[in-house]
Amino acid sequence: MTGLAFATHGLTKVYGEGRAAVHALRGVDLEIPQGEIVVLLGPSGSGKSTLLNIIGGLDRATDGTAYFRDQNLSEMSDAALTRYRREHVGFVFQFYNLMPSLTAHENVELVTEIAADPMDPDEALRLVGLDKRSDHFPAQLSGGEQQRVAIARAIAKQPEVLFCDEPTGALDSETGRAVLQVLHDVNARLGSTVLMVTHNASTAAMADRVIHFSDGSIREVVRNTAKLAPSEIVW
């Protein structure tokens, strides 16, 4: 597992039973090196988010194994998975999930109170370009600004891994590129492994590695030898 953030072997996820069973993952074997930006592409229902949820410790596989470094996530208790999420992982979703009654600073501060080695909330907001908006409430921020607060909240605990599920799905192209630039900068600044689920194939141009999903299986893994800057991505 040296140099790997994640490895999965025969990872399978089935929802339901019998004729109604849905096979979300079908024996996925995968290795993801530490420190890369990895984009997971594929249509809805292809297994991208299911994989993210399992290796992010939010869900359990039906069969197979998933490792974070040398830790077997499949064998962890619920309490151990909670510690794993708290100590190692940051999450960014399509919908920002900010607390509307708290300012941007207070939303970020929530995470730093439970993290082992947190970043100062002001520094996290500075990293995403919102240090001058820290006293604003979510309703006073644009969609792109709210997403950047959500990213600041995720990175404030200095996670080794950042999981992003459709982080630009609700944004226009200009705002989306700005959010992608923030994720790029977080990868460069903190060395965090960034895994991003998206329907937007053009986003793949900024990734080190692109994983194509189809019907619960990996169809292709492509190493990107000519990465584009987020600002160069054509939406």
Backbone hydrogen bonds, N-H to C=O, Kabsch-Sander energy under -0.5 kcal/mol:
donor,donor_aa,acceptor,acceptor_aa,energy
4,L,1,M,-2.4
5,A,32,I,-2.8
6,F,32,I,-1.8
7,A,67,Y,-1.6
8,T,30,L,-2.7
9,H,65,T,-2.4
11,L,28,V,-2.3
12,T,63,D,-2.7
13,K,25,L,-1.6
15,Y,22,V,-2.9
20,A,17,E,-1.4
21,A,18,G,-1.5
22,V,15,Y,-3.2
23,H,21,A,-0.5
24,A,13,K,-1.8
24,A,22,V,-1.1
25,L,13,K,-1.6
26,R,216,G,-3.0
28,V,11,L,-2.7
30,L,8,T,-1.7
32,I,6,F,-2.7
34,Q,3,G,-2.4
36,E,33,P,-1.0
38,V,36,E,-0.6
38,V,194,V,-3.5
39,V,209,R,-2.3
40,L,196,M,-3.0
41,L,39,V,-0.6
41,L,211,I,-2.7
42,G,198,T,-0.6
46,S,43,P,-1.6
51,L,47,G,-2.3
52,L,48,K,-2.2
53,N,49,S,-2.7
54,I,50,T,-1.9
55,I,51,L,-2.6
56,G,52,L,-1.5
57,G,54,I,-1.3
58,L,53,N,-2.7
59,D,53,N,-1.6
62,T,12,T,-2.5
63,D,12,T,-1.8
65,T,9,H,-2.1
67,Y,7,A,-3.0
68,F,71,Q,-2.5
69,R,5,A,-1.6
69,R,67,Y,-0.6
71,Q,68,F,-2.6
72,N,70,D,-0.5
73,L,66,A,-2.2
73,L,71,Q,-1.0
74,S,66,A,-0.9
75,E,72,N,-1.0
76,M,73,L,-1.1
81,L,77,S,-2.4
82,T,78,D,-2.0
83,R,79,A,-2.0
84,Y,80,A,-2.5
85,R,81,L,-2.6
86,R,82,T,-2.3
87,E,83,R,-2.9
88,H,84,Y,-2.3
89,V,84,Y,-0.6
89,V,85,R,-1.1
90,G,161,V,-2.3
92,V,163,F,-2.7
94,Q,165,D,-0.6
102,L,99,M,-1.8
104,A,136,H,-2.2
105,H,134,S,-2.7
107,N,103,T,-2.6
108,V,104,A,-2.0
109,E,105,H,-2.5
110,L,106,E,-1.5
111,V,107,N,-0.6
111,V,108,V,-1.0
112,T,108,V,-1.2
113,E,109,E,-1.2
114,I,111,V,-1.5
115,A,111,V,-0.7
119,M,156,A,-4.4
123,E,120,D,-0.6
124,A,120,D,-2.2
125,L,121,P,-2.3
126,R,122,D,-2.0
127,L,123,E,-2.2
128,V,124,A,-1.1
129,G,126,R,-1.4
130,L,125,L,-3.3
133,R,130,L,-2.0
134,S,131,D,-0.7
136,H,133,R,-1.9
140,Q,137,F,-2.3
141,L,138,P,-2.0
146,Q,142,S,-2.6
147,Q,143,G,-2.2
148,R,144,G,-1.9
149,V,145,E,-2.0
150,A,146,Q,-2.2
151,I,147,Q,-2.0
152,A,148,R,-2.5
153,R,149,V,-2.7
154,A,150,A,-1.8
155,I,151,I,-2.5
156,A,152,A,-1.3
157,K,154,A,-0.5
158,Q,155,I,-2.4
160,E,88,H,-1.1
161,V,88,H,-1.9
162,L,193,T,-3.0
163,F,90,G,-3.2
163,F,161,V,-0.5
164,C,162,L,-0.5
164,C,195,L,-3.1
165,D,92,V,-2.7
166,E,164,C,-0.8
166,E,197,V,-2.7
169,G,166,E,-1.5
171,L,168,T,-1.7
176,G,172,D,-3.0
177,R,173,S,-2.4
178,A,174,E,-1.6
179,V,175,T,-2.0
180,L,176,G,-2.4
181,Q,177,R,-2.2
182,V,178,A,-1.6
183,L,179,V,-2.0
184,H,180,L,-2.5
185,D,181,Q,-2.5
186,V,182,V,-2.4
187,N,183,L,-2.1
188,A,184,H,-2.1
189,R,185,D,-3.1
190,L,186,V,-2.7
191,G,186,V,-0.6
191,G,187,N,-1.2
192,S,186,V,-0.7
193,T,160,E,-2.7
194,V,36,E,-2.5
195,L,162,L,-2.6
195,L,193,T,-0.5
196,M,38,V,-2.9
196,M,194,V,-0.5
197,V,164,C,-3.1
198,T,40,L,-2.0
201,A,199,H,-1.1
203,T,200,N,-1.5
204,A,201,A,-1.4
205,A,202,S,-1.6
206,M,203,T,-1.9
207,A,204,A,-1.5
208,D,37,I,-2.6
209,R,37,I,-1.5
210,V,222,V,-2.8
211,I,39,V,-2.9
212,H,210,V,-0.6
212,H,220,E,-3.2
213,F,41,L,-3.5
213,F,211,I,-0.6
214,S,217,S,-2.7
216,G,46,S,-1.8
217,S,214,S,-1.6
219,R,212,H,-2.9
219,R,217,S,-0.7
220,E,212,H,-1.2
222,V,210,V,-3.0
224,N,208,D,-2.3
225,T,223,R,-0.8
228,L,205,A,-2.7
232,E,229,A,-2.1
233,I,229,A,-0.5
233,I,230,P,-1.3
235,W,233,I,-0.6
